[in-house]
Amino acid sequence: MNIDNVELYLRENHHHRILLNYHIVKKFYLRIALVQLDIRFLKSCRTKDIIPKFLWFKTANWNLTASPAYKNSQRRLLKKLYGHLLRTAPKHTVDPAVVTNLSTRILSNDEIDCLANGLDYGLVPKRFDEMNAVGNIEQFFHRVTDIYQHHKKCMKDLRDNDKIIPNDIRVLNTNEMTLASHLRSLTDTFRHQADRYRQKQYQIRGEQKQYYKLLKSLKQDNSIVVTRPDKDRGIVLMNKSDYLSKRHAILSDSAKFSCLFDDPTITRENFWSMAKPIGSTPGRLYGLPKIHKQDNPLRPVLSSIGTYNYGLAKALKKMLSKIIRNEAVIKDTFAFVNQLRSLPKSASKYKMVSFDISSLYTNIPLNETIEIILKYLYDENTPRPSMDRKDFKKLLEFATKNSHFLFDGKMYDQINGVSMGSPLAPLLAEIFLQDFEKKHLELFDLMGIGQLNLVYEPREIKPPKPETDIVVLRVLYYGNPSHIYGKRVTTAVAAQYPLKQVRVVYDVTARIGHNFTTKDKIPTELRSGVVYEATCPVCNEKYIGETCRHLKTRINEHLSYQKRVIPSLTQPRGTATNTTVQPQK
């Protein structure tokens, strides 16, 4: 139906006001389309440096139209008009269906629109993080120049020539001085450009300030938990009481978990020196709701990075990966679909059955799986490992059974099964399932059940070239200024150190997900990789240090040293400490 037919239909069958409203709406959409075309036109003019005719204006002297001042005035007018149109740009649309509200809190439309952007959505930062930016570029400079090694050599040469240089003065060579000057200039320019970009984005995207207020309100609500779903992407809101009850229901299984009365991190860290753990932290358990299942059960996930046996688990994973057979291993869903399509038409008479194992990782029998591994390595495989069988078994138990974690302020130990998040979890599950298939394969054949074998060919990862040294530069993301800054820094490094290869990583500091966490906070005394401050009880001098070990261990060393050096203090004053977690680089 064309426009004339619509107007004729409305005129004959409805009141004349309906036709009038139709004309108003039609003109409104026409104006929106014209504004969008104007924005595209002005953007093309700015990109190609073309001045449109409506910006030509008369001057007292016609010869002035060819002057640079006249051209600059036209460009300023074009930029001002383009900026005004950007402020009237329509708001981007989101899908509210990605937000699943399982809590009793009633979300407003604005809160749903904010959360529908996703936990990874980057907000416009409230302010430029100058300390983080300067810290990133200083660390980058140290890694590019290897300044510590060069400084030691320069100081040694100066002392050999009887030149006294204070230890707090850094001696730089020509390349280091040139690069430092360029990096400082580029960083100052980036700081000003990023701040202008931030202010401009606040003018264009007016919803950003409202998002911060809404997220603050949700964060302060202690009765809800905001997290990700178990599958797919989205956001799930749950009552905190429901979340804790479901997690405690899983932990109440005494066959798989046991509650501990104290934190065994330091004791277990010192138990085995092979993995050489330093400054380990207890694992932290959290849950992802399965919104695709009834009653929305939680999938337990253990954050094991930084635990005392994490390095050992990674080393064992590399050693045991050869046990996995490539048969019946699917690379991904695309390979599975392609394999089904390649089957002959005669296979259409068969039915495909998929078996799902409930809570696969937590139901893996550890003792049986460890015996399967030992049997393969010491009875079936040649050559046998050089390590004694009992010692290797102890390593496996040490990396799996003694995995304690923190949840809701209490310590638990997993005594059976493996947790998602451990490097060994997928490997042990696959080893057990393949052994199960091997034992029952003949029974499947007798029952007329065929197996679809898919071969997974792992990709070959080429090692980096030995003649190049890769250095990572972390840049705070502020749109186009961040990309320009990364390119300029890369060019400056290539001019002074051509063998250094720079890899730029952009950090989005203000994500929606940073406002919500389901993991327990690590106790201050068990934090590692922190910068702390200690005050002398006698002279009040302050010492600032950094430690990769537990803060509690390092502070106890300071107190012990005070007791030895200052025996006159029968009751030494407590050492004042201020700790801040050092950002991961």
C-alpha positions as CSV (number, residue, x, y, z in Angstrom):
1,M,0.0,0.0,0.0
2,N,1.5,3.3,-1.1
3,I,1.2,6.7,0.8
4,D,-1.7,7.9,-1.3
5,N,-3.7,4.7,-0.5
6,V,-3.0,5.1,3.2
7,E,-4.2,8.7,3.3
8,L,-7.3,7.8,1.3
9,Y,-8.1,4.9,3.7
10,L,-7.7,7.1,6.8
11,R,-9.8,9.8,5.2
12,E,-12.7,7.5,4.4
13,N,-12.7,5.3,7.5
14,H,-11.4,7.4,10.4
15,H,-11.8,10.8,11.9
16,H,-9.9,13.7,10.3
17,R,-7.7,14.0,13.5
18,I,-6.3,10.6,12.8
19,L,-5.2,11.8,9.3
20,L,-3.7,14.9,10.9
21,N,-1.7,12.9,13.4
22,Y,-0.5,10.7,10.5
23,H,0.8,13.7,8.7
24,I,2.6,14.9,11.8
25,V,4.3,11.6,12.3
26,K,5.3,11.4,8.7
27,K,6.9,14.8,8.8
28,F,8.7,13.9,12.0
29,Y,10.3,10.8,10.5
30,L,11.1,12.7,7.3
31,R,13.0,15.3,9.4
32,I,14.9,12.5,11.2
33,A,16.0,11.1,7.9
34,L,17.1,14.5,6.7
35,V,19.1,15.1,9.9
36,Q,20.9,11.8,9.4
37,L,21.7,12.7,5.9
38,D,23.0,16.1,7.1
39,I,25.3,14.4,9.6
40,R,26.7,12.1,6.9
41,F,27.2,15.1,4.6
42,L,29.0,17.1,7.3
43,K,31.2,14.1,8.3
44,S,32.2,13.6,4.7
45,C,33.0,17.3,4.4
46,R,35.3,17.2,7.5
47,T,37.0,14.0,6.3
48,K,37.8,15.4,2.8
49,D,38.3,19.0,4.0
50,I,35.5,20.3,1.7
51,I,33.7,23.5,2.7
52,P,30.0,23.4,1.8
53,K,28.4,26.3,0.0
54,F,26.3,27.5,3.0
55,L,29.5,28.3,4.9
56,W,30.6,30.8,2.3
57,F,30.1,34.3,3.6
58,K,30.8,37.8,2.2
59,T,33.8,39.8,3.2
60,A,34.7,43.5,2.8
61,N,37.4,42.5,0.3
62,W,36.7,39.7,-2.1
63,N,40.4,38.8,-2.2
64,L,40.2,37.7,1.5
65,T,38.2,34.6,0.5
66,A,41.4,33.0,-0.6
67,S,43.3,33.8,2.6
68,P,44.1,31.1,5.3
69,A,42.2,33.1,7.9
70,Y,39.0,32.8,5.9
71,K,39.5,29.0,5.4
72,N,40.2,28.6,9.1
73,S,37.0,30.4,10.0
74,Q,35.0,28.1,7.7
75,R,36.6,25.1,9.2
76,R,35.7,26.3,12.8
77,L,32.1,26.9,11.7
78,L,31.9,23.4,10.2
79,K,33.4,21.8,13.3
80,K,31.0,23.7,15.6
81,L,28.0,22.7,13.4
82,Y,29.1,19.0,13.3
83,G,29.6,19.0,17.1
84,H,26.1,20.4,17.6
85,L,24.6,17.6,15.4
86,L,26.5,15.0,17.4
87,R,24.9,16.2,20.7
88,T,21.5,15.5,19.1
89,A,22.5,12.0,17.9
90,P,20.0,9.2,18.8
91,K,20.7,6.9,21.8
92,H,22.0,3.5,20.9
93,T,19.5,0.7,21.5
94,V,19.9,-2.3,23.7
95,D,18.1,-5.6,24.1
96,P,16.5,-5.8,27.6
97,A,16.0,-9.5,27.2
98,V,19.7,-10.1,28.2
99,V,18.9,-9.1,31.7
100,T,17.4,-11.9,33.8
101,N,16.0,-10.7,37.1
102,L,15.6,-13.6,39.6
103,S,15.5,-11.3,42.6
104,T,12.7,-9.6,44.4
105,R,14.0,-6.1,43.5
106,I,11.9,-4.4,40.9
107,L,14.2,-2.8,38.2
108,S,13.3,0.4,36.6
109,N,13.5,0.9,32.9
110,D,16.6,3.0,33.2
111,E,18.3,0.2,35.3
112,I,17.4,-2.4,32.7
113,D,18.7,-0.2,29.9
114,C,22.0,0.2,31.8
115,L,22.5,-3.4,32.6
116,A,21.5,-4.6,29.1
117,N,24.8,-3.2,27.8
118,G,26.6,-6.1,29.5
119,L,29.2,-6.4,32.3
120,D,32.0,-5.8,29.8
121,Y,30.5,-2.5,28.6
122,G,33.0,0.3,29.0
123,L,31.7,3.5,30.6
124,V,33.3,6.9,29.9
125,P,35.7,7.4,32.9
126,K,34.9,10.1,35.4
127,R,38.4,11.4,35.3
128,F,41.7,10.7,33.6
129,D,43.7,8.1,35.7
130,E,47.0,10.0,35.6
131,M,48.8,7.7,38.1
132,N,47.9,4.6,36.2
133,A,49.0,6.1,32.8
134,V,52.3,7.3,34.2
135,G,52.9,4.0,35.9
136,N,52.3,2.1,32.6
137,I,54.6,4.2,30.6
138,E,57.4,4.1,33.2
139,Q,57.2,0.3,33.4
140,F,57.2,0.1,29.6
141,F,60.3,2.3,29.5
142,H,62.1,0.1,32.0
143,R,61.3,-3.0,30.0
144,V,62.4,-1.5,26.7
145,T,65.7,-0.1,27.9
146,D,66.6,-2.8,30.5
147,I,67.6,0.3,32.6
148,Y,68.4,-1.6,35.8
149,Q,71.2,-3.6,34.2
150,H,72.6,-0.6,32.3
151,H,72.4,1.5,35.4
152,K,74.5,-1.0,37.4
153,K,77.2,-1.0,34.7
154,C,77.3,2.8,34.4
155,M,77.6,3.2,38.2
156,K,80.4,0.7,38.2
157,D,82.3,2.5,35.5
158,L,81.9,5.9,37.3
159,R,83.2,4.5,40.5
160,D,86.2,3.0,38.7
161,N,87.0,6.5,37.5
162,D,86.7,7.9,41.1
163,K,83.5,9.7,40.4
164,I,81.1,9.7,43.3
165,I,77.4,9.5,42.2
166,P,74.6,9.2,44.8
167,N,72.7,6.0,44.5
168,D,69.3,7.7,44.0
169,I,70.5,9.4,40.8
170,R,69.8,7.5,37.6
171,V,72.4,7.6,34.9
172,L,71.1,7.3,31.3
173,N,72.8,6.9,28.0
174,T,71.9,8.8,24.8
175,N,69.3,6.4,23.5
176,E,67.6,6.2,26.9
177,M,67.5,10.0,27.3
178,T,66.1,10.5,23.8
179,L,63.4,7.8,24.3
180,A,62.5,9.1,27.8
181,S,62.1,12.7,26.4
182,H,59.9,11.4,23.5
183,L,57.7,9.3,25.8
184,R,57.2,12.1,28.3
185,S,56.1,14.5,25.5
186,L,53.8,11.9,23.9
187,T,52.3,11.0,27.3
188,D,51.6,14.7,28.1
189,T,49.9,15.1,24.7
190,F,47.9,12.0,25.2
191,R,46.8,13.2,28.7
192,H,45.4,16.4,27.3
193,Q,43.7,14.7,24.3
194,A,42.2,12.0,26.4
195,D,40.7,14.5,28.8
196,R,39.2,16.5,25.9
197,Y,37.8,13.2,24.5
198,R,36.3,12.4,27.9
199,Q,34.6,15.7,28.2
200,K,33.3,15.6,24.7
201,Q,31.9,12.1,25.2
202,Y,30.0,13.3,28.3
203,Q,28.4,16.0,26.2
204,I,27.4,13.5,23.4
205,R,26.5,10.6,25.6
206,G,24.3,12.1,28.2
207,E,23.3,8.8,29.7
208,Q,26.8,8.1,31.1
209,K,26.3,10.2,34.3
210,Q,23.0,8.5,34.9
211,Y,24.6,5.1,34.5
212,Y,27.0,5.8,37.3
213,K,24.2,6.8,39.6
214,L,22.2,3.6,38.8
215,L,25.2,1.3,39.2
216,K,26.0,3.0,42.6
217,S,22.5,2.3,43.7
218,L,22.7,-1.4,42.6
219,K,26.1,-1.8,44.2
220,Q,24.9,-0.5,47.6
221,D,22.0,-3.0,47.6
222,N,23.4,-5.8,49.7
223,S,20.3,-8.0,49.2
224,I,21.1,-8.9,45.6
225,V,23.9,-10.5,43.6
226,V,24.7,-9.4,40.0
227,T,26.7,-12.0,38.0
228,R,26.9,-13.7,34.6
229,P,24.9,-16.7,33.5
230,D,26.4,-20.1,33.2
231,K,25.9,-20.2,29.4
232,D,25.7,-17.4,26.8
233,R,26.1,-13.8,27.6
234,G,24.0,-11.6,29.7
235,I,23.4,-10.4,33.3
236,V,21.6,-12.3,36.1
237,L,20.2,-10.7,39.3
238,M,19.6,-13.0,42.3
239,N,18.7,-12.6,45.9
240,K,21.8,-12.9,47.9
241,S,20.1,-15.3,50.3
242,D,19.1,-17.6,47.4
243,Y,22.7,-17.4,46.0
244,L,24.3,-18.3,49.3
245,S,21.8,-21.1,50.1
246,K,22.4,-22.7,46.7
247,R,26.2,-22.5,47.2
248,H,26.0,-23.9,50.7
249,A,23.8,-26.7,49.4
250,I,26.6,-27.7,47.1
251,L,29.3,-27.4,49.8
252,S,27.2,-29.4,52.3
253,D,28.2,-32.6,50.4
254,S,30.6,-34.1,52.9
255,A,31.9,-36.6,50.3
256,K,33.4,-33.8,48.2
257,F,34.0,-30.9,50.5
258,S,35.0,-30.4,54.1
259,C,35.0,-27.2,56.2
260,L,38.3,-26.0,57.6
261,F,38.9,-24.2,60.9
262,D,41.8,-22.1,59.7
263,D,43.6,-21.1,56.5
264,P,46.2,-23.7,55.5
265,T,47.7,-21.6,52.7
266,I,51.1,-20.9,54.3
267,T,51.4,-24.4,55.7
268,R,50.7,-26.1,52.4
269,E,52.8,-23.6,50.5
270,N,55.9,-24.6,52.5
271,F,55.1,-28.3,52.3
272,W,56.3,-28.8,48.8
273,S,59.2,-26.8,47.3
274,M,59.0,-28.2,43.7
275,A,56.4,-25.8,42.5
276,K,58.1,-23.0,44.4
277,P,55.0,-21.0,45.3
278,I,55.6,-17.5,46.7
279,G,52.9,-15.3,48.1
280,S,50.0,-17.6,47.3
281,T,46.4,-16.8,48.1
282,P,43.5,-19.2,48.9
283,G,41.2,-20.0,46.0
284,R,37.9,-18.2,45.9
285,L,34.6,-20.0,45.0
286,Y,31.7,-18.3,43.2
287,G,28.7,-19.6,41.2
288,L,27.2,-18.9,37.8
289,P,23.4,-19.4,37.6
290,K,22.1,-21.8,35.0
291,I,19.2,-19.8,33.8
292,H,18.4,-22.4,31.1
293,K,17.5,-25.0,33.7
294,Q,14.7,-25.3,36.2
295,D,15.2,-23.6,39.6
296,N,18.3,-21.9,38.2
297,P,21.0,-24.0,40.0
298,L,24.5,-22.7,40.3
299,R,27.6,-24.0,38.5
300,P,30.6,-23.8,41.0
301,V,33.7,-22.1,39.6
302,L,36.9,-21.9,41.5
303,S,39.2,-19.0,40.9
304,S,42.5,-20.8,41.4
305,I,45.0,-18.3,39.8
306,G,47.6,-17.4,42.4
307,T,47.0,-20.4,44.6
308,Y,49.9,-22.4,46.0
309,N,49.4,-25.4,43.7
310,Y,48.3,-23.6,40.5
311,G,51.8,-23.7,39.0
312,L,52.1,-27.4,39.8
313,A,48.8,-28.1,38.1
314,K,49.9,-26.3,35.0
315,A,53.1,-28.3,34.9
316,L,51.3,-31.6,35.3
317,K,48.7,-30.6,32.6
318,K,51.6,-30.3,30.1
319,M,53.0,-33.6,31.1
320,L,49.7,-35.5,31.0
321,S,48.3,-34.0,27.8
322,K,49.7,-36.9,25.7
323,I,47.3,-39.4,27.5
324,I,44.3,-37.9,25.7
325,R,43.4,-39.7,22.5
326,N,42.2,-37.6,19.6
327,E,39.3,-39.9,18.7
328,A,35.9,-38.7,19.6
329,V,37.1,-35.2,20.6
330,I,35.1,-32.4,18.9
331,K,37.0,-29.3,18.1
332,D,34.0,-27.0,18.1
333,T,30.3,-26.8,17.1
334,F,31.2,-25.8,13.5
335,A,33.3,-29.0,13.1
336,F,30.5,-31.1,14.5
337,V,28.0,-29.6,12.1
338,N,30.3,-30.1,9.1
339,Q,30.9,-33.7,10.1
340,L,27.2,-34.4,10.3
341,R,26.7,-32.9,6.9
342,S,29.4,-35.1,5.4
343,L,27.6,-38.3,6.5
344,P,25.9,-40.3,3.7
345,K,22.2,-40.1,3.2
346,S,21.8,-43.7,4.4
347,A,22.8,-42.5,7.9
348,S,19.5,-40.6,8.2
349,K,17.8,-43.8,9.5
350,Y,19.9,-43.7,12.7
351,K,19.1,-41.6,15.7
352,M,21.7,-39.5,17.5
353,V,21.8,-39.7,21.3
354,S,23.7,-37.3,23.5
355,F,24.5,-38.2,27.1
356,D,24.9,-35.4,29.6
357,I,26.7,-35.9,32.9
358,S,25.3,-34.1,35.9
359,S,28.0,-31.9,37.5
360,L,30.8,-33.6,35.6
361,Y,33.8,-32.0,37.3
362,T,32.7,-32.5,40.9
363,N,31.6,-36.1,40.2
364,I,34.9,-37.2,38.8
365,P,36.4,-39.9,41.2
366,L,39.8,-38.6,41.9
367,N,41.4,-41.8,43.3
368,E,40.2,-43.8,40.3
369,T,41.4,-41.2,37.8
370,I,44.8,-40.9,39.5
371,E,45.2,-44.7,39.2
372,I,44.3,-44.6,35.5
373,I,47.0,-42.0,35.0
374,L,49.6,-44.0,36.9
375,K,48.7,-47.2,35.1
376,Y,49.2,-45.6,31.7
377,L,52.5,-43.9,32.7
378,Y,54.1,-46.8,34.5
379,D,52.5,-50.0,33.1
380,E,51.5,-49.2,29.5
381,N,53.7,-46.4,28.3
382,T,57.3,-46.5,27.4
383,P,59.7,-45.0,28.4
384,R,58.5,-44.7,32.0
385,P,58.9,-41.4,33.9
386,S,62.1,-41.0,35.8
387,M,60.2,-40.1,39.0
388,D,59.2,-42.8,41.4
389,R,55.5,-43.9,41.1
390,K,54.7,-43.0,44.8
391,D,56.2,-39.5,44.3
392,F,54.2,-38.9,41.2
393,K,51.1,-40.0,42.9
394,K,51.8,-37.6,45.7
395,L,52.2,-34.8,43.2
396,L,48.8,-35.6,41.6
397,E,47.1,-35.7,45.0
398,F,48.9,-32.5,46.1
399,A,47.6,-30.7,42.9
400,T,44.0,-31.9,43.2
401,K,42.9,-33.1,46.7
402,N,44.5,-30.3,48.7
403,S,42.6,-27.5,47.0
404,H,41.2,-25.3,49.7
405,F,39.2,-22.2,49.0
406,L,37.4,-19.3,50.6
407,F,33.6,-18.8,50.4
408,D,31.4,-16.6,52.5
409,G,34.2,-16.0,55.0
410,K,34.8,-19.7,55.6
411,M,37.5,-22.1,54.4
412,Y,36.6,-25.3,52.7
413,D,38.7,-28.2,51.3
414,Q,37.7,-30.1,48.2
415,I,38.4,-33.8,49.0
416,N,36.9,-35.4,45.8
417,G,36.2,-34.3,42.3
418,V,37.8,-31.3,40.6
419,S,36.6,-27.7,40.3
420,M,36.1,-25.7,37.1
421,G,38.9,-23.2,37.1
422,S,41.7,-25.6,37.8
423,P,44.1,-26.3,34.9
424,L,43.8,-30.0,35.5
425,A,40.0,-30.1,35.6
426,P,39.3,-30.6,31.8
427,L,42.2,-33.0,31.5
428,L,41.2,-35.3,34.3
429,A,37.6,-35.3,33.2
430,E,38.6,-36.3,29.7
431,I,40.9,-39.0,30.9
432,F,38.2,-40.6,33.1
433,L,35.6,-40.4,30.3
434,Q,37.9,-42.0,27.7
435,D,38.7,-44.8,30.1
436,F,35.0,-45.3,30.7
437,E,34.3,-45.4,26.9
438,K,37.2,-47.9,26.4
439,K,35.7,-50.3,29.0
440,H,32.1,-50.2,27.7
441,L,32.8,-49.8,23.9
442,E,32.1,-53.5,23.2
443,L,28.8,-53.2,25.1
444,F,27.8,-50.3,22.9
445,D,28.5,-52.3,19.8
446,L,26.4,-55.2,21.0
447,M,23.5,-52.8,21.7
448,G,23.8,-51.4,18.2
449,I,25.1,-48.0,19.3
450,G,27.7,-46.5,17.0
451,Q,30.1,-43.8,17.9
452,L,30.8,-40.7,15.8
453,N,34.5,-40.3,15.9
454,L,35.8,-36.8,15.2
455,V,39.5,-36.1,15.0
456,Y,40.8,-32.9,16.4
457,E,44.0,-31.7,14.9
458,P,45.6,-29.1,17.3
459,R,46.9,-25.9,15.7
460,E,50.7,-25.5,15.7
461,I,51.7,-22.4,17.6
462,K,54.9,-21.0,16.2
463,P,57.4,-19.7,18.8
464,P,58.3,-16.0,18.5
465,K,61.4,-15.2,16.5
466,P,64.5,-15.2,18.8
467,E,65.9,-12.0,17.3
468,T,63.0,-9.9,18.4
469,D,62.0,-8.9,22.0
470,I,58.3,-8.3,22.6
471,V,57.4,-5.6,25.1
472,V,53.8,-4.9,26.1
473,L,52.5,-1.4,26.4
474,R,49.3,-0.9,28.3
475,V,47.3,2.1,27.3
476,L,44.2,3.4,29.0
477,Y,41.4,3.4,26.4
478,Y,40.0,6.9,25.6
479,G,38.9,6.3,22.0
480,N,40.9,7.6,19.0
481,P,43.5,9.4,21.2
482,S,44.6,6.1,22.7
483,H,45.1,4.6,19.2
484,I,47.2,7.6,18.1
485,Y,49.2,7.5,21.3
486,G,50.0,3.7,20.9
487,K,51.2,4.3,17.3
488,R,53.4,7.2,18.2
489,V,55.0,5.4,21.1
490,T,55.7,2.4,18.9
491,T,57.3,4.7,16.3
492,A,59.5,6.3,19.0
493,V,60.7,3.0,20.3
494,A,61.4,1.7,16.8
495,A,63.7,4.7,16.2
496,Q,65.9,4.0,19.2
497,Y,65.5,0.2,19.7
498,P,64.6,-1.4,16.3
499,L,64.8,-4.9,17.7
500,K,62.1,-4.3,20.2
501,Q,58.7,-5.3,19.1
502,V,55.9,-3.4,20.9
503,R,52.5,-4.9,21.5
504,V,49.8,-2.4,22.5
505,V,47.1,-3.5,24.9
506,Y,44.2,-1.2,25.5
507,D,42.7,-1.2,29.1
508,V,39.0,-0.2,29.7
509,T,39.1,0.9,33.3
510,A,35.4,1.7,33.9
511,R,33.4,-1.4,33.0
512,I,30.0,-2.2,34.4
513,G,31.2,-5.5,35.7
514,H,33.8,-3.8,38.0
515,N,30.9,-2.6,40.2
516,F,29.8,-6.2,41.1
517,T,31.8,-9.2,42.4
518,T,30.8,-12.6,43.7
519,K,34.3,-13.5,45.0
520,D,35.3,-13.2,48.6
521,K,37.9,-10.5,49.3
522,I,41.4,-11.8,50.1
523,P,42.3,-11.0,53.7
524,T,44.8,-8.1,54.0
525,E,47.4,-10.3,55.7
526,L,47.3,-12.8,52.9
527,R,47.7,-10.4,50.1
528,S,50.9,-10.6,48.0
529,G,52.4,-8.3,45.4
530,V,51.6,-5.2,47.5
531,V,53.3,-1.9,48.3
532,Y,53.4,-1.3,52.0
533,E,54.6,1.4,54.4
534,A,56.4,0.7,57.7
535,T,57.2,3.3,60.4
536,C,60.1,3.0,62.8
537,P,58.9,3.2,66.4
538,V,62.0,5.1,67.5
539,C,62.8,7.8,64.8
540,N,59.5,7.7,63.0
541,E,61.3,7.3,59.7
542,K,59.1,5.6,57.1
543,Y,60.1,2.7,54.9
544,I,58.2,1.9,51.7
545,G,58.7,-1.5,50.2
546,E,57.2,-4.0,47.9
547,T,56.9,-7.7,48.5
548,C,55.8,-10.7,46.5
549,R,55.2,-12.8,49.6
550,H,52.3,-12.5,52.1
551,L,52.1,-9.2,53.8
552,K,51.8,-10.9,57.1
553,T,55.1,-12.7,56.6
554,R,56.9,-9.6,55.6
555,I,55.5,-7.5,58.5
556,N,56.5,-10.2,61.0
557,E,60.1,-10.0,59.6
558,H,60.1,-6.3,60.3
559,L,58.9,-6.8,63.8
560,S,61.4,-9.5,64.4
561,Y,64.2,-7.3,63.2
562,Q,63.1,-4.5,65.5
563,K,63.2,-6.9,68.5
564,R,66.8,-7.9,67.6
565,V,68.2,-4.4,66.8
566,I,66.3,-2.5,69.5
567,P,66.4,-4.7,72.6
568,S,65.6,-1.8,74.8
569,L,62.0,-1.8,73.6
570,T,60.2,-4.3,75.7
571,Q,57.0,-3.6,74.0
572,P,57.7,-2.2,70.5
573,R,55.0,0.0,69.0
574,G,53.0,-1.6,66.2
575,T,54.3,-1.0,62.8
576,A,52.0,1.1,60.7
577,T,51.3,-0.4,57.4
578,N,49.3,1.0,54.4
579,T,48.8,-1.5,51.7
580,T,47.6,-1.1,48.2
581,V,47.3,-3.9,45.7
582,Q,49.8,-3.5,42.9
583,P,48.1,-3.6,39.5
584,Q,48.9,-6.6,37.4
585,K,51.1,-5.7,34.5
